[in-house]
Amino acid sequence: MDMLALFFKQGDDVVVTARYPDIPDGSGMTATFYIKDDKTTPDTDATVLTYDADVVADPDNLGATLSNFTIPSEDTQVAGAWWWKVRVFDPFSNVRTANQGTLLIEAV
């Protein structure tokens, strides 16, 4: 897994698209995007922000899937460095981390 840094502008609504080239069929699958203080913060910590989405066919990549996560502007008000992560859940409660990395919310 390659870690990827994300950059958001402070106070903006943001849509994050996570692509899953190795998941050909997202039937019954969901995904969660996490914003955490750092990578050691448990996903279940009360301070963690989460956004859920379905795993659907990727219209631009035949045989691949994606999720779109909508992050509202009220959750991008504080500039600073955070940690993000995407986890994918199948219908049998199996879970895997699709990707993660540093999230910078930049003051404008």
C-alpha positions as CSV (number, residue, x, y, z in Angstrom):
1,M,0.0,0.0,0.0
2,D,1.4,3.4,-1.0
3,M,0.6,6.1,1.5
4,L,-0.8,9.3,0.0
5,A,-0.9,12.8,1.4
6,L,-4.2,14.7,1.0
7,F,-4.6,18.4,1.1
8,F,-7.9,20.2,1.9
9,K,-8.5,23.9,2.0
10,Q,-9.7,25.1,5.3
11,G,-13.5,25.6,5.5
12,D,-14.2,23.9,2.1
13,D,-16.6,21.1,1.4
14,V,-14.6,18.2,0.0
15,V,-15.4,15.1,-1.9
16,V,-12.8,12.3,-1.7
17,T,-12.9,9.6,-4.3
18,A,-11.2,6.3,-3.3
19,R,-10.5,3.9,-6.1
20,Y,-10.2,0.2,-5.6
21,P,-8.6,-1.3,-8.8
22,D,-8.3,-4.8,-7.1
23,I,-12.0,-5.0,-6.1
24,P,-13.9,-5.9,-9.2
25,D,-17.4,-6.1,-7.6
26,G,-18.5,-4.0,-4.7
27,S,-21.8,-5.8,-4.2
28,G,-22.8,-5.5,-0.5
29,M,-19.5,-3.7,0.3
30,T,-19.2,-0.4,2.2
31,A,-16.3,1.8,3.0
32,T,-15.4,4.3,5.7
33,F,-13.1,7.4,5.5
34,Y,-11.6,8.3,8.8
35,I,-10.0,11.6,10.0
36,K,-7.9,11.1,13.1
37,D,-5.4,13.1,15.2
38,D,-2.6,10.7,14.2
39,K,-2.1,7.2,12.9
40,T,-2.0,5.7,16.5
41,T,-5.5,7.0,17.4
42,P,-7.9,4.1,17.5
43,D,-10.6,4.2,14.9
44,T,-13.2,4.0,17.7
45,D,-11.9,7.0,19.6
46,A,-14.6,9.6,20.2
47,T,-12.5,12.3,18.4
48,V,-12.3,10.4,15.1
49,L,-14.5,11.7,12.3
50,T,-16.0,9.1,10.0
51,Y,-17.8,9.2,6.6
52,D,-19.5,6.2,5.1
53,A,-20.1,5.3,1.4
54,D,-21.0,2.4,-0.7
55,V,-18.5,0.6,-3.0
56,V,-19.7,1.0,-6.5
57,A,-18.5,0.2,-10.1
58,D,-15.9,2.7,-11.3
59,P,-17.3,4.2,-14.6
60,D,-13.8,5.1,-15.8
61,N,-12.1,1.8,-15.0
62,L,-13.8,-1.4,-16.2
63,G,-13.5,-4.1,-13.5
64,A,-12.7,-1.7,-10.7
65,T,-14.7,0.0,-8.0
66,L,-14.8,3.3,-6.0
67,S,-16.3,5.2,-3.2
68,N,-17.1,8.9,-2.9
69,F,-16.9,10.4,0.6
70,T,-18.4,13.9,1.2
71,I,-16.7,15.8,4.0
72,P,-18.7,18.9,5.0
73,S,-17.0,22.3,5.5
74,E,-17.7,22.2,9.3
75,D,-15.2,19.3,9.5
76,T,-12.5,21.3,7.7
77,Q,-12.5,24.4,9.9
78,V,-9.3,23.7,11.8
79,A,-6.0,24.0,9.9
80,G,-3.3,21.5,10.8
81,A,-2.0,18.0,10.2
82,W,-4.2,15.0,10.7
83,W,-4.2,11.3,9.6
84,W,-6.7,9.8,7.2
85,K,-7.6,6.2,6.4
86,V,-10.0,4.3,4.2
87,R,-11.3,0.9,5.3
88,V,-13.4,-1.4,3.1
89,F,-16.0,-3.8,4.6
90,D,-17.4,-6.8,2.8
91,P,-20.8,-8.4,3.4
92,F,-19.1,-11.0,5.7
93,S,-17.7,-8.4,8.1
94,N,-14.2,-8.8,6.7
95,V,-12.3,-5.5,6.7
96,R,-9.2,-4.2,5.1
97,T,-7.4,-0.8,5.0
98,A,-7.4,0.4,1.4
99,N,-5.0,3.3,2.0
100,Q,-4.0,5.9,4.6
101,G,-1.7,8.9,5.0
102,T,-1.2,12.4,6.2
103,L,-4.0,14.9,5.8
104,L,-3.2,18.6,5.7
105,I,-5.9,21.2,6.2
106,E,-4.4,24.3,4.8
107,A,-5.3,27.8,6.0
108,V,-6.4,30.1,3.3
